[in-house]
Amino acid sequence: MIHIDGGQRSGSGTIVRFATAFATLLRRPLHLFNARAKRKKPGLRPQHLAAVRACAELCGAEVQGLTVGSQEFTFVPGPSIAGGTFNWDIGTAGSATMLALGILPVACFADAPVAARITGGVFQDFAPSPHHMAHVLIPLLVRMGASVELRMMRAGYVPGGAGALELRVHPVRRPLAPLSLAEQGVVRQVRGIAFSSHLKRRQVSERMAQMCAAGLAAAGLSCTIERVYDNMAVHPGASLAVWALTSTGCILGADRAGALRRSSEAIGRFVANSLLTELASGATTDRHVADQLILFAAFAAGLTSYLAPSLTEHVDTNLWLAEQFGARVRIEGRRVEVEGLGLHR
């Protein structure tokens, strides 16, 4: 059994989700303690319970200690990872995209295709938007050999949630390939999606897009941003995501969810400035993908290398966690290197 102190590094729910994924894929019994010790409300929240239970359902694990508020649990994975059709409901506005991110590597090594409907919050701060995942992270995973589709079936916002994602994953036939992103290159195009629910009268999507486009244009970048007005969400809300594709194959993105008293113009400015900051750093990934890729790089066959805009707390945490499960990692300046385990199905 491997023992993971959830209070290390960021002390966040990321350790809970990713440690469970590692344990599932490596068939290692896991004892995790001090779960989310550095958060205002320590212990497991519904979204973390849902992520652990989803992994348990995929691999037939035995789990003890899974209750809201618990700071300790054990997870003993079964001998194989099953494919099939699944429905995972967080039950709150907890992040559906974070749940998808946690089970995605597990599904890549299942015995059969996985189709999962995940219900919860879809757009919120401190979690990737489905647009960022679909247009930035997933294309990079496809280059590594993954076969992944992510669709938003219904938007969902804080505090009501009630959003839904559909995740489809076909198992890999061989180990994931490492990813090498040496230089940023020149920006070839910038695209984006300005999405809002029940806010067409206020022209929220248009206002977000216009302000973002103006900020990028001032820096010499033209962009194409799709304006989407949605009526299917249970509650009103908004999100803006943009991403840049470069001559060397890099994809860097930025996004921002709507919030109470956060104007459309403020969202547009924030997203434009965030993307420009990432590009100005010379990085080959954005700050979010820089930590998200580590989990997949840890299972790839070979050395994954890329330049992060900055070494965030999440990058540090995920590198530390990968080491606990046997991957070799190295940091040189802002360059992240992960020698993967070459995991086979």
BELFENNOR-V978500 format. One record per helix or strand. SS is the DSSP state (H for helix, E for strand). FROM is the first residue (numbers start at 1). TO is the last residue. If there is no record, write none. Layout:
ss: {SS:SS}
from: {FROM:FROM}
to: {TO:TO}
This chain:
ss: {E:H:E:H:E:E:E:E:H:E:E:H:E:E:E:E:E:E:E:H:E:E:E:H:H:E:E:H:E:E}
from: {2:13:30:46:62:72:84:95:96:114:123:130:147:157:161:163:177:180:187:204:224:237:251:264:287:301:303:313:328:335}
to: {5:26:33:59:64:76:89:95:108:121:123:143:154:157:161:170:177:181:197:218:230:246:257:280:297:301:307:324:332:339}
